[in-house]
Amino acid sequence: MALPNVFTAEVEETLIKRINQLTPETRPQWGKMSVSQMLAHCCVSYEYVFEEDKYKKPNFFMGLILKAFVKGNIVNEQPYKQGLPTAPDFIIKDDKDFEQEQQRLVGFIRKTRQMGESYFDGKPSHSFGVLNKTEWNNMFYKHLDHHLKQFGA
């Protein structure tokens, strides 16, 4: 079963509507993050792509580990389970401004669709090497969907 395609206007708008259902008072159905921390957490995937110098890339050995043992679970079509370990770059400890993080995430979603499948097809990822457009789509969609469900959206 193919996941919804984040490179289409229809899916872009559906994700944005779900994000816009959230309020600063929205509480998680599981987990420890606040809604503003979750929005900032979801932005990290896009920062890896559009703000590449913000995070240090994994060293050679860690890159091999990530490609061999983590990549398949990230880019496949199976939904994430609750309580999976979080990579250090994705851990948001401080409070975040809800509206700012919401706007940033929506902007990243729009930019991703605007750049399109051809931009991402064969583009190296921060942690997993070169990904095809389907792997990029799955990674983006699964992560957003998981956390929007976490907050009931």
Backbone torsions as a table, in degrees:
resi	resn	phi	psi	omega
1	MET	NA	121.8	179.4
2	ALA	-76.9	142.1	176.2
3	LEU	-77.7	156.9	175.5
4	PRO	-54.5	144.5	-172.7
5	ASN	-91.9	109.3	-178.3
6	VAL	-66.8	-9.8	-179.7
7	PHE	-89.6	5.2	177.6
8	THR	-105.6	150.8	180.0
9	ALA	-62.6	-37.6	-178.2
10	GLU	-61.7	-47.5	-179.3
11	VAL	-70.9	-39.0	175.7
12	GLU	-53.4	-50.4	-177.4
13	GLU	-67.9	-36.5	177.5
14	THR	-62.9	-44.5	178.4
15	LEU	-63.8	-42.2	-179.1
16	ILE	-66.0	-39.1	176.0
17	LYS	-60.8	-41.6	178.7
18	ARG	-63.9	-42.3	178.5
19	ILE	-63.2	-39.5	-179.0
20	ASN	-72.7	-11.2	173.4
21	GLN	-74.0	-21.0	-177.2
22	LEU	-74.9	150.4	173.6
23	THR	-130.1	166.6	177.3
24	PRO	-59.5	-19.4	-178.8
25	GLU	-93.3	-5.1	-178.9
26	THR	-61.5	131.2	-178.6
27	ARG	-107.8	149.4	179.8
28	PRO	-74.7	151.2	173.9
29	GLN	-83.5	-18.1	172.9
30	TRP	-156.4	164.1	175.3
31	GLY	88.3	178.2	-171.7
32	LYS	-109.3	-14.7	-175.3
33	MET	-72.9	147.8	167.7
34	SER	-78.5	168.3	-179.3
35	VAL	-63.6	-38.6	179.1
36	SER	-69.3	-35.5	175.3
37	GLN	-65.8	-39.0	178.5
38	MET	-62.4	-43.2	179.2
39	LEU	-61.8	-43.6	177.2
40	ALA	-63.7	-40.5	177.6
41	HIS	-58.8	-44.9	-179.7
42	CYS	-67.4	-27.6	178.2
43	CYS	-66.8	-25.3	-175.7
44	VAL	-59.0	-40.9	179.0
45	SER	-55.2	-39.2	-179.1
46	TYR	-80.2	-33.8	175.3
47	GLU	-60.9	-38.2	176.1
48	TYR	-54.6	-35.7	-177.4
49	VAL	-86.7	-49.1	-169.0
50	PHE	-98.5	-10.7	177.3
51	GLU	-133.7	55.6	-168.4
52	GLU	-53.1	-32.0	-176.6
53	ASP	-80.8	-3.0	-176.9
54	LYS	-71.1	-30.7	-175.4
55	TYR	-124.3	144.7	176.5
56	LYS	-74.2	134.5	178.1
57	LYS	-75.6	152.3	177.9
58	PRO	-61.8	146.6	176.1
59	ASN	-69.6	173.7	-174.8
60	PHE	-54.9	-49.3	-177.5
61	PHE	-63.0	-47.4	179.6
62	MET	-64.0	-36.3	176.5
63	GLY	-59.8	-41.4	176.8
64	LEU	-63.1	-43.1	179.4
65	ILE	-61.4	-47.7	-178.8
66	LEU	-61.2	-44.4	-179.7
67	LYS	-66.0	-39.4	-175.1
68	ALA	-77.6	-37.6	-169.6
69	PHE	-116.4	-16.5	-174.6
70	VAL	-113.9	-42.2	-173.2
71	LYS	-48.7	-49.3	-176.1
72	GLY	-56.1	-39.2	179.7
73	ASN	-73.9	-24.7	-178.2
74	ILE	-81.9	-39.4	-172.0
75	VAL	-100.8	-1.4	178.2
76	ASN	-79.9	-176.8	-175.8
77	GLU	-94.6	0.0	-178.6
78	GLN	-78.0	132.6	179.0
79	PRO	-61.9	152.1	175.4
80	TYR	-70.6	146.8	174.2
81	LYS	-90.1	156.8	176.4
82	GLN	-67.7	144.8	172.4
83	GLY	81.1	14.2	176.6
84	LEU	-67.3	151.5	177.8
85	PRO	-61.8	149.6	-178.9
86	THR	-111.9	131.8	176.9
87	ALA	-63.6	146.1	-175.3
88	PRO	-53.0	-40.4	-178.9
89	ASP	-61.8	-24.1	-176.1
90	PHE	-91.2	-5.1	179.9
91	ILE	-81.7	117.7	-178.9
92	ILE	-108.9	109.4	-175.9
93	LYS	-96.3	-33.4	-175.5
94	ASP	-87.7	162.1	177.3
95	ASP	-69.1	146.6	179.6
96	LYS	-125.3	154.7	176.6
97	ASP	-78.2	118.2	-174.8
98	PHE	-55.5	-54.1	-175.4
99	GLU	-63.0	-39.7	179.1
100	GLN	-63.7	-45.3	-179.4
101	GLU	-69.0	-36.9	177.0
102	GLN	-62.0	-46.7	179.2
103	GLN	-64.2	-40.1	178.5
104	ARG	-61.9	-45.7	-178.5
105	LEU	-64.1	-44.9	177.4
106	VAL	-60.4	-41.6	178.4
107	GLY	-61.6	-41.6	178.1
108	PHE	-65.1	-40.4	178.8
109	ILE	-62.8	-44.2	179.1
110	ARG	-64.3	-43.3	-179.7
111	LYS	-63.7	-38.7	179.6
112	THR	-61.4	-46.6	178.6
113	ARG	-65.5	-41.3	-179.5
114	GLN	-61.4	-41.6	179.0
115	MET	-65.9	-37.8	171.7
116	GLY	82.9	168.8	-178.3
117	GLU	-56.8	-40.6	-175.3
118	SER	-65.2	-32.4	177.0
119	TYR	-65.0	-39.8	-175.3
120	PHE	-86.2	-26.6	-175.8
121	ASP	-65.3	111.9	-178.3
122	GLY	88.1	4.5	179.0
123	LYS	-79.2	134.2	175.7
124	PRO	-68.1	140.1	175.6
125	SER	-92.4	167.6	179.3
126	HIS	-60.5	-40.5	-169.5
127	SER	-119.2	-18.5	-169.0
128	PHE	-119.3	10.1	-177.5
129	GLY	76.7	-160.5	-177.1
130	VAL	-68.1	132.4	176.0
131	LEU	-119.8	150.3	172.6
132	ASN	-88.2	174.2	-175.1
133	LYS	-62.2	-33.8	179.0
134	THR	-68.7	-41.4	178.4
135	GLU	-64.9	-41.5	175.7
136	TRP	-60.8	-47.3	179.7
137	ASN	-57.1	-50.1	-178.1
138	ASN	-60.0	-43.6	-178.9
139	MET	-62.2	-48.6	-179.9
140	PHE	-63.8	-50.6	-174.1
141	TYR	-65.0	-48.6	-177.1
142	LYS	-57.6	-43.2	-177.0
143	HIS	-65.7	-48.7	178.6
144	LEU	-61.7	-47.5	-177.9
145	ASP	-59.7	-43.7	179.7
146	HIS	-56.8	-48.9	-176.0
147	HIS	-78.2	-29.9	174.6
148	LEU	-67.1	-39.7	174.5
149	LYS	-63.5	-37.6	178.4
150	GLN	-55.4	-34.2	-178.3
151	PHE	-105.9	19.0	171.9
152	GLY	73.8	18.5	-179.6
153	ALA	-108.7	NA	NA
